[in-house]
Amino acid sequence: MFFEKSKVMLKVQWYHCDLSRVPAELASKFVELGPDDDTIQFLQRSEEKSDWILTQIWHSIVKTFLGWFMTQTSINGWLQRGSMFVVSLQQFLKLLGADEGWRGRTLLDLGAGDGEVTAHLSPLFARTYVTEVSHTMRTLLQNRGYELLEIDTWHHDRKFDVISCLNLIDRCDTPNQLLTQIRTTLEPDGVVLLAVVLPFSAYVESGSRDHKPTEVLPIVGSCFEEQVKSVVEDVLTPAGFEVVSWTRVPYLCEGDLQQSYYWLDDVVFVLKAAN
């Protein structure tokens, strides 16, 4: 399916940020991205899958039944649907300020889901580690050949060059504790790739009866840029991180019969441990 140029141009707004609304020092670290080839290919595949009428009907029926005793994440893993897209390999390198020859030793992707997002980054690393709560997703990750670490012990005896934590701190029960664990397991010259959906809305899928986290992050602001400022000043700086670069991207998800794909606004940071 040909993805029209007009559609691509329309998606440029996904990446726009009003830098006049953030402090000058933070604005200077903004890296503007756009819809690259990998992004467009993901959108094309999503539109094609949305047209698979019988498959989409089957997914709707199964989701209704399994929803009584499985989480949405596990259902997606079982059906192998609902893949996500955050950043491509080229976009990651641009955020790092690195050329195509850059290589790392170890990548840890926390809450890796089905591994589709991990797959964009893992070719740059000698070893790729992942964590995931959902049992169906864990199986998919192992089938991809990634080294699966346990969610309770991943931070005990290893250090990593790059730790990716993509759209996870709004979905875990103790995000401050998670950030502390990330900082302590980062190599001295390592970096964190952190994505956060804004406007911020915490929701714990499993393990909490009311789906509210034990630790509440104090993120405030009436617009995207104000919340970016709050994430940095009220969460990341107190957690001991320094912003290397940041950007705005769409957090994309494969769609269904009603819509080809869905998206949320993501801020993506490259972080290092502050001195």
Phi, psi and chi 1 to 4 in degrees:
 res  aa     phi    psi   chi1   chi2   chi3   chi4
   1 MET       -  132.7 -179.2 -175.3  -61.8      -
   2 PHE   -82.5  124.5  176.0   68.9      -      -
   3 PHE   -91.0  107.7 -158.2   74.3      -      -
   4 GLU   -59.7  146.0  -63.6   92.1  -22.4      -
   5 LYS   -59.3  -35.9 -175.3  176.5 -179.3  179.9
   6 SER   -62.2  -36.2   60.0      -      -      -
   7 LYS   -66.6  -41.0  -71.3 -175.0  178.4 -179.5
   8 VAL   -62.1  -44.2  175.5      -      -      -
   9 MET   -62.9  -36.2  -65.6  -56.9  -65.2      -
  10 LEU   -63.6  -33.6 -177.7   62.9      -      -
  11 LYS   -74.1  -12.8  -52.1  -47.6  175.6 -164.2
  12 VAL   -58.4  -31.0  171.9      -      -      -
  13 GLN   -63.7  -23.2   64.4 -174.2  -12.2      -
  14 TRP   -59.2  -24.9  -77.0  -18.8      -      -
  15 TYR  -103.8    0.3  -58.1   85.8      -      -
  16 HIS   -80.6  142.2  174.2   70.8      -      -
  17 CYS  -140.5  135.0 -164.7      -      -      -
  18 ASP   -85.3   94.5 -176.3   -3.5      -      -
  19 LEU   -70.0  -13.4  -63.0 -180.0      -      -
  20 SER   -69.2  -13.9   67.3      -      -      -
  21 ARG   -93.6   -0.4  -68.9  178.0  172.6  -92.4
  22 VAL  -121.0  157.8  -60.8      -      -      -
  23 PRO   -57.2  149.3  -24.8   34.5      -      -
  24 ALA   -57.5  -41.3      -      -      -      -
  25 GLU   -63.6  -40.9 -177.6 -179.2    0.1      -
  26 LEU   -69.5  -39.4 -176.1   58.6      -      -
  27 ALA   -60.7  -34.9      -      -      -      -
  28 SER   -67.5  -16.0   69.2      -      -      -
  29 LYS   -99.5    3.8  -62.8  177.1  179.9  179.2
  30 PHE   -74.3  134.8 -179.6   77.2      -      -
  31 VAL  -118.1  115.5  176.9      -      -      -
  32 GLU   -81.7  126.2 -173.0  166.0    0.6      -
  33 LEU  -110.1 -175.8  -59.8  178.0      -      -
  34 GLY  -160.3  177.0      -      -      -      -
  35 PRO   -71.7  102.3   24.4  -31.1      -      -
  36 ASP   -88.3 -173.9   64.4   -1.0      -      -
  37 ASP   -59.8  -42.1  -70.8  -16.3      -      -
  38 ASP   -64.8  -38.4  -74.2  -12.1      -      -
  39 THR   -63.3  -47.4  -50.9      -      -      -
  40 ILE   -63.6  -39.7  -66.2  168.9      -      -
  41 GLN   -63.3  -39.1  -72.3  172.3   13.7      -
  42 PHE   -62.5  -43.4  179.1   86.7      -      -
  43 LEU   -64.7  -39.0  -64.2  173.3      -      -
  44 GLN   -61.8  -48.9  -73.7  177.3  -31.3      -
  45 ARG   -61.0  -38.3  -71.2 -164.6  -57.7  -90.5
  46 SER   -64.7  -40.8  -63.4      -      -      -
  47 GLU   -65.9  -39.2  -71.1 -160.8  -16.7      -
  48 GLU   -64.6  -45.1  -69.3  166.3   -0.7      -
  49 LYS   -65.5  -33.8  -71.5 -176.7  178.2 -179.3
  50 SER   -63.6  -23.9 -177.9      -      -      -
  51 ASP   -86.2   -3.4  -69.4  -24.3      -      -
  52 TRP   -80.9   83.8  -62.1  -11.2      -      -
  53 ILE   -59.3  -50.1  -55.7  -60.3      -      -
  54 LEU   -63.8  -39.6  -66.6  179.5      -      -
  55 THR   -63.9  -42.7  -60.7      -      -      -
  56 GLN   -66.0  -37.5  -65.2  -64.5  -14.9      -
  57 ILE   -64.3  -43.7  -67.8  173.5      -      -
  58 TRP   -59.8  -45.0  164.3 -114.4      -      -
  59 HIS   -60.0  -41.8  -74.2  172.5      -      -
  60 SER   -63.5  -41.2  -62.9      -      -      -
  61 ILE   -65.4  -47.7  -65.6  171.3      -      -
  62 VAL   -64.9  -41.3  171.8      -      -      -
  63 LYS   -60.6  -39.6  -77.3  170.1   59.8 -180.0
  64 THR   -63.4  -41.7  -59.1      -      -      -
  65 PHE   -73.1  -50.5  173.5   69.5      -      -
  66 LEU   -70.6  -21.0  -65.4 -178.9      -      -
  67 GLY   -61.5  -15.8      -      -      -      -
  68 TRP   -72.7  -25.3  -71.4   96.7      -      -
  69 PHE  -141.1    8.6   50.5   87.7      -      -
  70 MET  -132.2  150.1  -69.0  176.2   68.4      -
  71 THR   -73.5  161.1   65.0      -      -      -
  72 GLN   -60.5  -38.0 -175.7   62.2   55.5      -
  73 THR   -61.8  -45.4  -60.6      -      -      -
  74 SER   -67.1  -36.5  -67.9      -      -      -
  75 ILE   -62.5  -45.5  -66.4  170.6      -      -
  76 ASN   -60.5  -38.8  -74.9  -19.4      -      -
  77 GLY   -65.0  -41.6      -      -      -      -
  78 TRP   -65.3  -39.6 -168.1   78.4      -      -
  79 LEU   -84.9  -11.4  -67.8  172.6      -      -
  80 GLN    53.9   53.9  -63.1 -170.8   37.2      -
  81 ARG  -134.3  174.1   66.7  167.7  -58.5  -80.8
  82 GLY    72.5   29.7      -      -      -      -
  83 SER   -63.3  153.3  -69.8      -      -      -
  84 MET  -112.8  162.5  -51.5  -70.4 -168.7      -
  85 PHE  -142.2  130.8 -177.4   93.2      -      -
  86 VAL  -119.1  -67.5 -178.0      -      -      -
  87 VAL  -136.3  151.5  -67.4      -      -      -
  88 SER   -87.9  171.9   67.3      -      -      -
  89 LEU   -59.6  -45.0 -177.0  149.7      -      -
  90 GLN   -65.0  -38.5  -66.5  -61.6  -34.6      -
  91 GLN   -66.8  -38.5  -70.3  171.8  -26.8      -
  92 PHE   -61.7  -45.3  171.9   63.6      -      -
  93 LEU   -62.5  -37.9  -71.7  175.2      -      -
  94 LYS   -65.0  -40.1 -172.9  172.6 -178.0  178.6
  95 LEU   -64.6  -35.0  -75.1  171.0      -      -
  96 LEU   -73.2  -21.3  -80.3 -175.6      -      -
  97 GLY    72.7   31.3      -      -      -      -
  98 ALA  -112.2  158.1      -      -      -      -
  99 ASP   -91.3  178.3   58.1   32.5      -      -
 100 GLU   -67.4  -15.5  -66.7 -172.7    2.2      -
 101 GLY   -84.9   -2.7      -      -      -      -
 102 TRP   -65.9  137.7 -175.3   91.2      -      -
 103 ARG  -140.3  145.9  -68.1  -65.4 -178.6  -88.2
 104 GLY  -118.5  165.3      -      -      -      -
 105 ARG   -86.1  -51.8  -69.5  161.9  -63.0 -179.0
 106 THR  -132.8  136.3   53.5      -      -      -
 107 LEU  -120.1  133.4  166.6   68.3      -      -
 108 LEU  -117.6  122.5  168.5   63.3      -      -
 109 ASP  -108.2  109.8 -170.1   10.6      -      -
 110 LEU   -83.8  132.1  -63.5  169.2      -      -
 111 GLY    62.1   54.8      -      -      -      -
 112 ALA   -76.2   -7.6      -      -      -      -
 113 GLY    61.8 -130.7      -      -      -      -
 114 ASP   -87.6   -0.6   62.4    0.4      -      -
 115 GLY    89.4    1.0      -      -      -      -
 116 GLU   -65.3  -42.7  -80.3  -66.3  -34.7      -
 117 VAL   -68.7  -40.8  176.6      -      -      -
 118 THR   -57.5  -37.6  -41.5      -      -      -
 119 ALA   -62.3  -24.7      -      -      -      -
 120 HIS   -73.8  -27.4  -72.3  -76.6      -      -
 121 LEU  -100.2  -32.2  -53.3  179.6      -      -
 122 SER   -60.1  -28.0   61.8      -      -      -
 123 PRO   -61.2  -16.3  -27.0   36.9      -      -
 124 LEU   -84.7   -6.3  -64.7  172.0      -      -
 125 PHE  -123.9  149.1  -62.0   88.7      -      -
 126 ALA   -70.8  -36.2      -      -      -      -
 127 ARG  -137.8  138.4  -59.1 -176.5   72.6  174.0
 128 THR  -121.9  123.8  -61.6      -      -      -
 129 TYR  -110.6  151.6  -60.2   86.9      -      -
 130 VAL  -141.3  156.7  -66.4      -      -      -
 131 THR  -128.8  154.4   68.9      -      -      -
 132 GLU  -166.9  140.2  176.6   54.6   48.8      -
 133 VAL   -82.4  -44.1  172.7      -      -      -
 134 SER   -66.0  128.1  165.7      -      -      -
 135 HIS   -66.0  -38.8  -69.5  -68.6      -      -
 136 THR   -67.1  -38.8   57.5      -      -      -
 137 MET   -67.9  -36.6  -67.0  -64.6 -168.6      -
 138 ARG   -59.6  -39.5  -74.5  164.3   62.8   91.8
 139 THR   -63.4  -43.3  -60.6      -      -      -
 140 LEU   -63.0  -39.1  -65.7  177.4      -      -
 141 LEU   -65.7  -41.9  -68.7  167.0      -      -
 142 GLN   -65.6  -36.7  -72.0  177.8  -48.3      -
 143 ASN   -64.5  -26.4  -69.1  -18.0      -      -
 144 ARG   -79.0  -12.2  -74.7  178.0  175.3  -91.7
 145 GLY    93.5    9.7      -      -      -      -
 146 TYR   -78.1  151.8  -60.4  138.0      -      -
 147 GLU   -85.3  111.9  -62.2 -173.8   52.7      -
 148 LEU   -87.1  123.1 -172.9   64.0      -      -
 149 LEU  -105.7  152.7  -56.8 -178.9      -      -
 150 GLU   -77.5  143.0  -64.1  -58.4  -41.7      -
 151 ILE   -67.6  -20.3   59.3  170.8      -      -
 152 ASP   -94.0  -12.9  -64.6  -36.2      -      -
 153 THR  -130.2    2.8   58.8      -      -      -
 154 TRP   -59.8  -25.9   62.9  -92.8      -      -
 155 HIS   -96.2    9.2   54.1  -77.1      -      -
 156 HIS   -81.5  -43.9  -76.2 -178.9      -      -
 157 ASP  -139.6   20.6   56.6    0.7      -      -
 158 ARG  -134.4  157.5  -70.1 -177.5  174.6   86.9
 159 LYS  -128.1  153.1  -71.8 -172.0  178.1  -66.8
 160 PHE  -131.0  147.6  -54.0   92.3      -      -
 161 ASP   -71.7  -44.0  -67.8  -35.0      -      -
 162 VAL  -133.5  131.7  174.9      -      -      -
 163 ILE  -119.2  120.3  -60.7  176.2      -      -
 164 SER  -101.9  131.4   59.0      -      -      -
 165 CYS  -133.6   86.4  179.4      -      -      -
 166 LEU  -103.4  111.3  -55.2  177.6      -      -
 167 ASN    56.8   47.9  -55.0  -57.3      -      -
 168 LEU  -118.8  -34.1 -175.9   58.5      -      -
 169 ILE   -68.7  -17.0   65.8  169.8      -      -
 170 ASP   -90.7    0.3   60.9  -19.5      -      -
 171 ARG  -122.5    4.8  -68.6  -66.0  178.1  -96.5
 172 CYS  -113.9  159.3   69.5      -      -      -
 173 ASP   -74.3  -33.9 -172.3   46.8      -      -
 174 THR  -129.9   74.8   52.7      -      -      -
 175 PRO   -64.7  -35.0   22.0  -33.1      -      -
 176 ASN   -64.9  -41.3  -76.3  -40.8      -      -
 177 GLN   -62.5  -40.5 -178.6 -176.3   74.5      -
 178 LEU   -61.4  -44.1  176.1   62.5      -      -
 179 LEU   -63.4  -37.7  -70.4  170.7      -      -
 180 THR   -63.9  -42.9  -61.8      -      -      -
 181 GLN   -64.0  -39.2  -67.7  167.6  -17.5      -
 182 ILE   -61.8  -46.3  -70.5  172.3      -      -
 183 ARG   -63.4  -39.4 -167.0 -180.0 -173.1  -76.4
 184 THR   -76.0  -18.9   57.1      -      -      -
 185 THR  -103.1    7.3   52.7      -      -      -
 186 LEU   -86.4  135.0 -163.1   62.8      -      -
 187 GLU   -59.3  152.7  -69.3  -78.1    7.0      -
 188 PRO   -52.8  -34.3  -27.1   35.3      -      -
 189 ASP  -105.3   18.4   58.5  -13.4      -      -
 190 GLY   -83.0  169.8      -      -      -      -
 191 VAL  -134.6  158.9  -63.8      -      -      -
 192 VAL  -113.6  134.5  179.0      -      -      -
 193 LEU  -105.1  107.3 -176.1   68.0      -      -
 194 LEU  -117.5  127.0  177.2   74.9      -      -
 195 ALA  -117.7  139.2      -      -      -      -
 196 VAL  -136.7  128.6 -174.9      -      -      -
 197 VAL   -74.4  132.4  170.7      -      -      -
 198 LEU  -126.5  140.8  -60.4  178.7      -      -
 199 PRO   -65.6  143.8   23.9  -33.7      -      -
 200 PHE   -69.7  133.2 -171.7   80.3      -      -
 201 SER  -149.5  105.0  178.7      -      -      -
 202 ALA   -75.3  138.1      -      -      -      -
 203 TYR  -154.5  116.1  179.5   88.5      -      -
 204 VAL   -95.2  113.8 -178.6      -      -      -
 205 GLU   -68.2  -39.6 -172.1  175.0   40.0      -
 206 SER  -138.2  153.7   59.1      -      -      -
 207 GLY    90.5   -2.4      -      -      -      -
 208 SER  -134.9  124.6  172.0      -      -      -
 209 ARG   -65.3  -37.3  -67.3 -172.4   62.8 -178.4
 210 ASP  -100.2    5.6   58.8    3.7      -      -
 211 HIS    65.2   16.7  -60.3  -67.8      -      -
 212 LYS  -100.4  143.1  -65.1 -180.0  179.6  179.3
 213 PRO   -76.7  155.2   29.7  -35.6      -      -
 214 THR   -68.1  -40.8  -58.4      -      -      -
 215 GLU  -102.0  121.2  -63.2  177.8   -9.9      -
 216 VAL  -100.0  122.5  178.7      -      -      -
 217 LEU   -81.2  134.3  -64.2 -180.0      -      -
 218 PRO   -85.6   58.4   32.9  -36.1      -      -
 219 ILE   -91.4  123.8  -61.6  172.3      -      -
 220 VAL  -131.1  168.1  -63.6      -      -      -
 221 GLY   135.5  146.1      -      -      -      -
 222 SER   -94.5   -4.4   60.2      -      -      -
 223 CYS  -145.8  172.6   65.1      -      -      -
 224 PHE   -55.3  -50.6 -178.3   87.5      -      -
 225 GLU   -64.6  -38.8  -67.8   81.7    3.3      -
 226 GLU   -65.5  -36.0  -71.3  179.0    3.3      -
 227 GLN   -73.1  -33.0  -69.1 -148.6   -6.8      -
 228 VAL   -58.4  -47.9  169.3      -      -      -
 229 LYS   -57.0  -42.4  176.8  177.4  178.6  -71.3
 230 SER   -68.1  -40.5 -180.0      -      -      -
 231 VAL   -56.8  -44.5  171.2      -      -      -
 232 VAL   -68.0  -51.8  173.8      -      -      -
 233 GLU   -76.8  -34.0  -64.9  179.8   -7.0      -
 234 ASP  -102.0  -13.6  -58.1  -34.6      -      -
 235 VAL  -123.6  -58.2  177.8      -      -      -
 236 LEU   -72.5  -45.2  -60.7 -179.5      -      -
 237 THR   -63.2  -46.6  -60.6      -      -      -
 238 PRO   -62.2  -26.4  -25.0   35.5      -      -
 239 ALA   -81.6   -3.5      -      -      -      -
 240 GLY    92.0   27.6      -      -      -      -
 241 PHE  -115.2  152.8  -69.8  103.8      -      -
 242 GLU  -122.0  136.3  178.6 -177.6  -26.2      -
 243 VAL   -77.7  125.3  176.1      -      -      -
 244 VAL   -89.6  -47.1  175.9      -      -      -
 245 SER  -157.8  165.3   63.3      -      -      -
 246 TRP  -157.4  163.6   65.9  -76.8      -      -
 247 THR  -157.0  173.9 -167.9      -      -      -
 248 ARG  -118.2  129.8 -179.7  178.3 -175.5  168.8
 249 VAL  -139.7  162.7  -61.2      -      -      -
 250 PRO   -83.0  136.2   29.8  -33.6      -      -
 251 TYR   -90.8  103.2  178.7   27.7      -      -
 252 LEU   -95.8  146.2  -61.9  169.0      -      -
 253 CYS  -139.8  138.9  175.9      -      -      -
 254 GLU   -56.5  145.6  -70.4  177.4  -13.9      -
 255 GLY   -98.0 -148.8      -      -      -      -
 256 ASP  -148.9 -157.6   46.5   32.7      -      -
 257 LEU   -64.4  -33.1  -82.2  173.7      -      -
 258 GLN   -77.1  -34.3  -76.8   69.3   45.2      -
 259 GLN  -151.7  138.9 -166.6  165.5  -47.3      -
 260 SER   -67.0  -37.5  -61.4      -      -      -
 261 TYR  -155.6  157.6   50.1   83.8      -      -
 262 TYR  -120.2  157.5  -65.7   89.6      -      -
 263 TRP  -149.2  152.4   68.3   91.5      -      -
 264 LEU  -129.6  162.9  -62.6  168.8      -      -
 265 ASP   -85.8  127.2  -71.6  -39.4      -      -
 266 ASP  -116.8  135.1 -115.8   -4.8      -      -
 267 VAL   -98.4  132.7   58.8      -      -      -
 268 VAL  -119.8  125.6  178.4      -      -      -
 269 PHE  -112.6  145.1  -63.2   98.6      -      -
 270 VAL  -103.8  123.4  172.2      -      -      -
 271 LEU  -121.7  153.3  -52.1  169.7      -      -
 272 LYS  -130.8  161.2   65.6  178.7 -179.0  179.9
 273 ALA   -68.6  130.9      -      -      -      -
 274 ALA   -73.4  149.9      -      -      -      -
 275 ASN   -70.6      -  -66.8  -33.7      -      -
